[in-house]
Amino acid sequence: MNDYLTNLVTRICDRSDQLNNAPTIGWQALREAEQLANHAYIPILYQYIQTETDKEKRRAAGYIIIQLSRNTNDPEVIRFMLDRLRIEQDADMITAIQQDLERGLPIPGYMNLEPLLNNTLSLNNNVRRSALLALRGSHNPQVEGWALDLLKRTVNEYDIYYITFLLHKVATRKSLPALKRLLEHPRQDVKGLAFATIADIEKEKEAMFYARCLLRGQLKFEAMEAIYKYADESAIQAVITRITELLSKRRSSPRLSLENFKNGFTDLMLGMEFLFRFRTAKSEVKRTFSWITEKRAEYLLPEEREWIQRNLVNG
């Protein structure tokens, strides 16, 4: 292998710390690898990975080649890495390859997914779940059916989450019955993913369902997000009711948390974004915004106050 790539692999494998709390040599080398776009390195790395006996060096070379694939738009690297899954025996290496595939280009629909599909049945948790994550990058319609079959077979709540996360990316109407059953799952994150996936499939056709869920207090953030994305003016009253409920008392956290802040919005912000579309046509929307700004401004989180300032005061 050429001197530069050999040196880069060595630095990626370097776990020593530098002085003054600076990034490690390995961390800096990984960031360097992410910028590479020299296609001529790819065949060199193929040969290196096939012959190198040191697991950590193969791991580093795999990371580099996936970055090159992404930066040069070469999907054939994906085929090479899928073939490596048949050869590697070490669970950590298999997991690492699948993590690289997850970060790489989408897997073309014509490529053989058998190695990844087989690994979703592994007894090793990391192998199984990293395979499910890697499959999210596939355009092959086979994946949806496979995921639905897995869902029937497992009772492991963590696997169910990863399968649902996969379906969130690949599901079609074929998955709707299974997704609706998942709305009754005890895990909130599974229910939330299932709801969001149903909304992305059904879109405006289920607008009233999203509004009913919001009024019933079921998956409130997900219901508000679905309304924001897909509902029309028929959901106005449900959104006003939810906003009134949210601002009926001070919320305990003065700052946003993962629970009340997703994708850049709180559910209150999503509700206000939705209502903002109807601010000039609907008197009840005007009254709601007046109530928020005049009576409940101090109940808003800082990010929500910024939204008010940007859209209602300066807008």
C-alpha positions, 0 to 999 in steps of 0.5 A: 500500500502507498505510504500515505494510506499506510500512514493514515491507517496507522494514525487512525489506529493511534489511541494515544492522547495528545497534550492540552486536551487536544483531539487524539491523533486517531480522531484527527485522522478519521476527520482527514479520511472523511475528506478524501476523494482520490478514486485511485486509492480504492483498488489499493485499499481493496487489496490491503483489506483482503491481505491485512491480518491485523483486525484494527488496521482492516477496520481503519481501511474499511472506514477510509474506503467507505468515505472514498465511496461516498465522496467519489460516488462509487457504489461498487465499494458497497458490493466489496464490503457486503462480500467482506461480511461473508469472510469476516468471522469476528463479531466486532469487525462485522459490526464495524463493516455494517456501521460503515455501510450505514454511513455510506452511499445508499445500497443499490437495489440490484446488490445482493443483500443476503449477508446483511439479511442473514446477520439480522438473525445473528445471536450477537446483539451488535451484529443483529442491530447494526445489520438492521441499521445498515439495511435502512440504506437499501432501496431493495423492496425485499427489505420491507417484507424481511423486516415484517417477518422479523417483527412476527418472530421476535419479542425482544423489545430492543430488536422491535425498536430497531425493526421499527426504525428500519420500517420508518425508512422503507415501509409502504402501505404493506406495513400498515397493519403491523405499524398499527399494532405497534401503536399498542406497544409498551415502549414509547419510542416504538409507538412514536416511530410507528405513528410517524411512519403511518403518517408518512405513508397515509399523509393527508388521508388520516388527518382526522386520526392525527387530530383525534390522537392529539385531543386524546393525549396520545403520542402528542408530539407525533400527532402534532408533527403529523398535523403540521406536515399533512393536515388542513384547516379541519385540525385547527381546533384540535391544535388550539386545544392542545396549545391552550393545554400546554400553556395552561401552566408553567412547564417544569423545564426552563430549557428544551430537552430531548422529550419536548424538542425534536427536529428543531421544534417543540410541539408548541412551535409545531402547533404555532407553525401550523396555525400561522398558515391560517392567521389571516383567514381564521379569527380563532387563530388570530385570537389564539396568537393574541392570547399567547403573546398578551397572556402567556408570553412568560410561559414560553420557553426561550426558543418559543419566544424567539419563534414569536419574535421572528414570526409575529413581531418582526414578521 
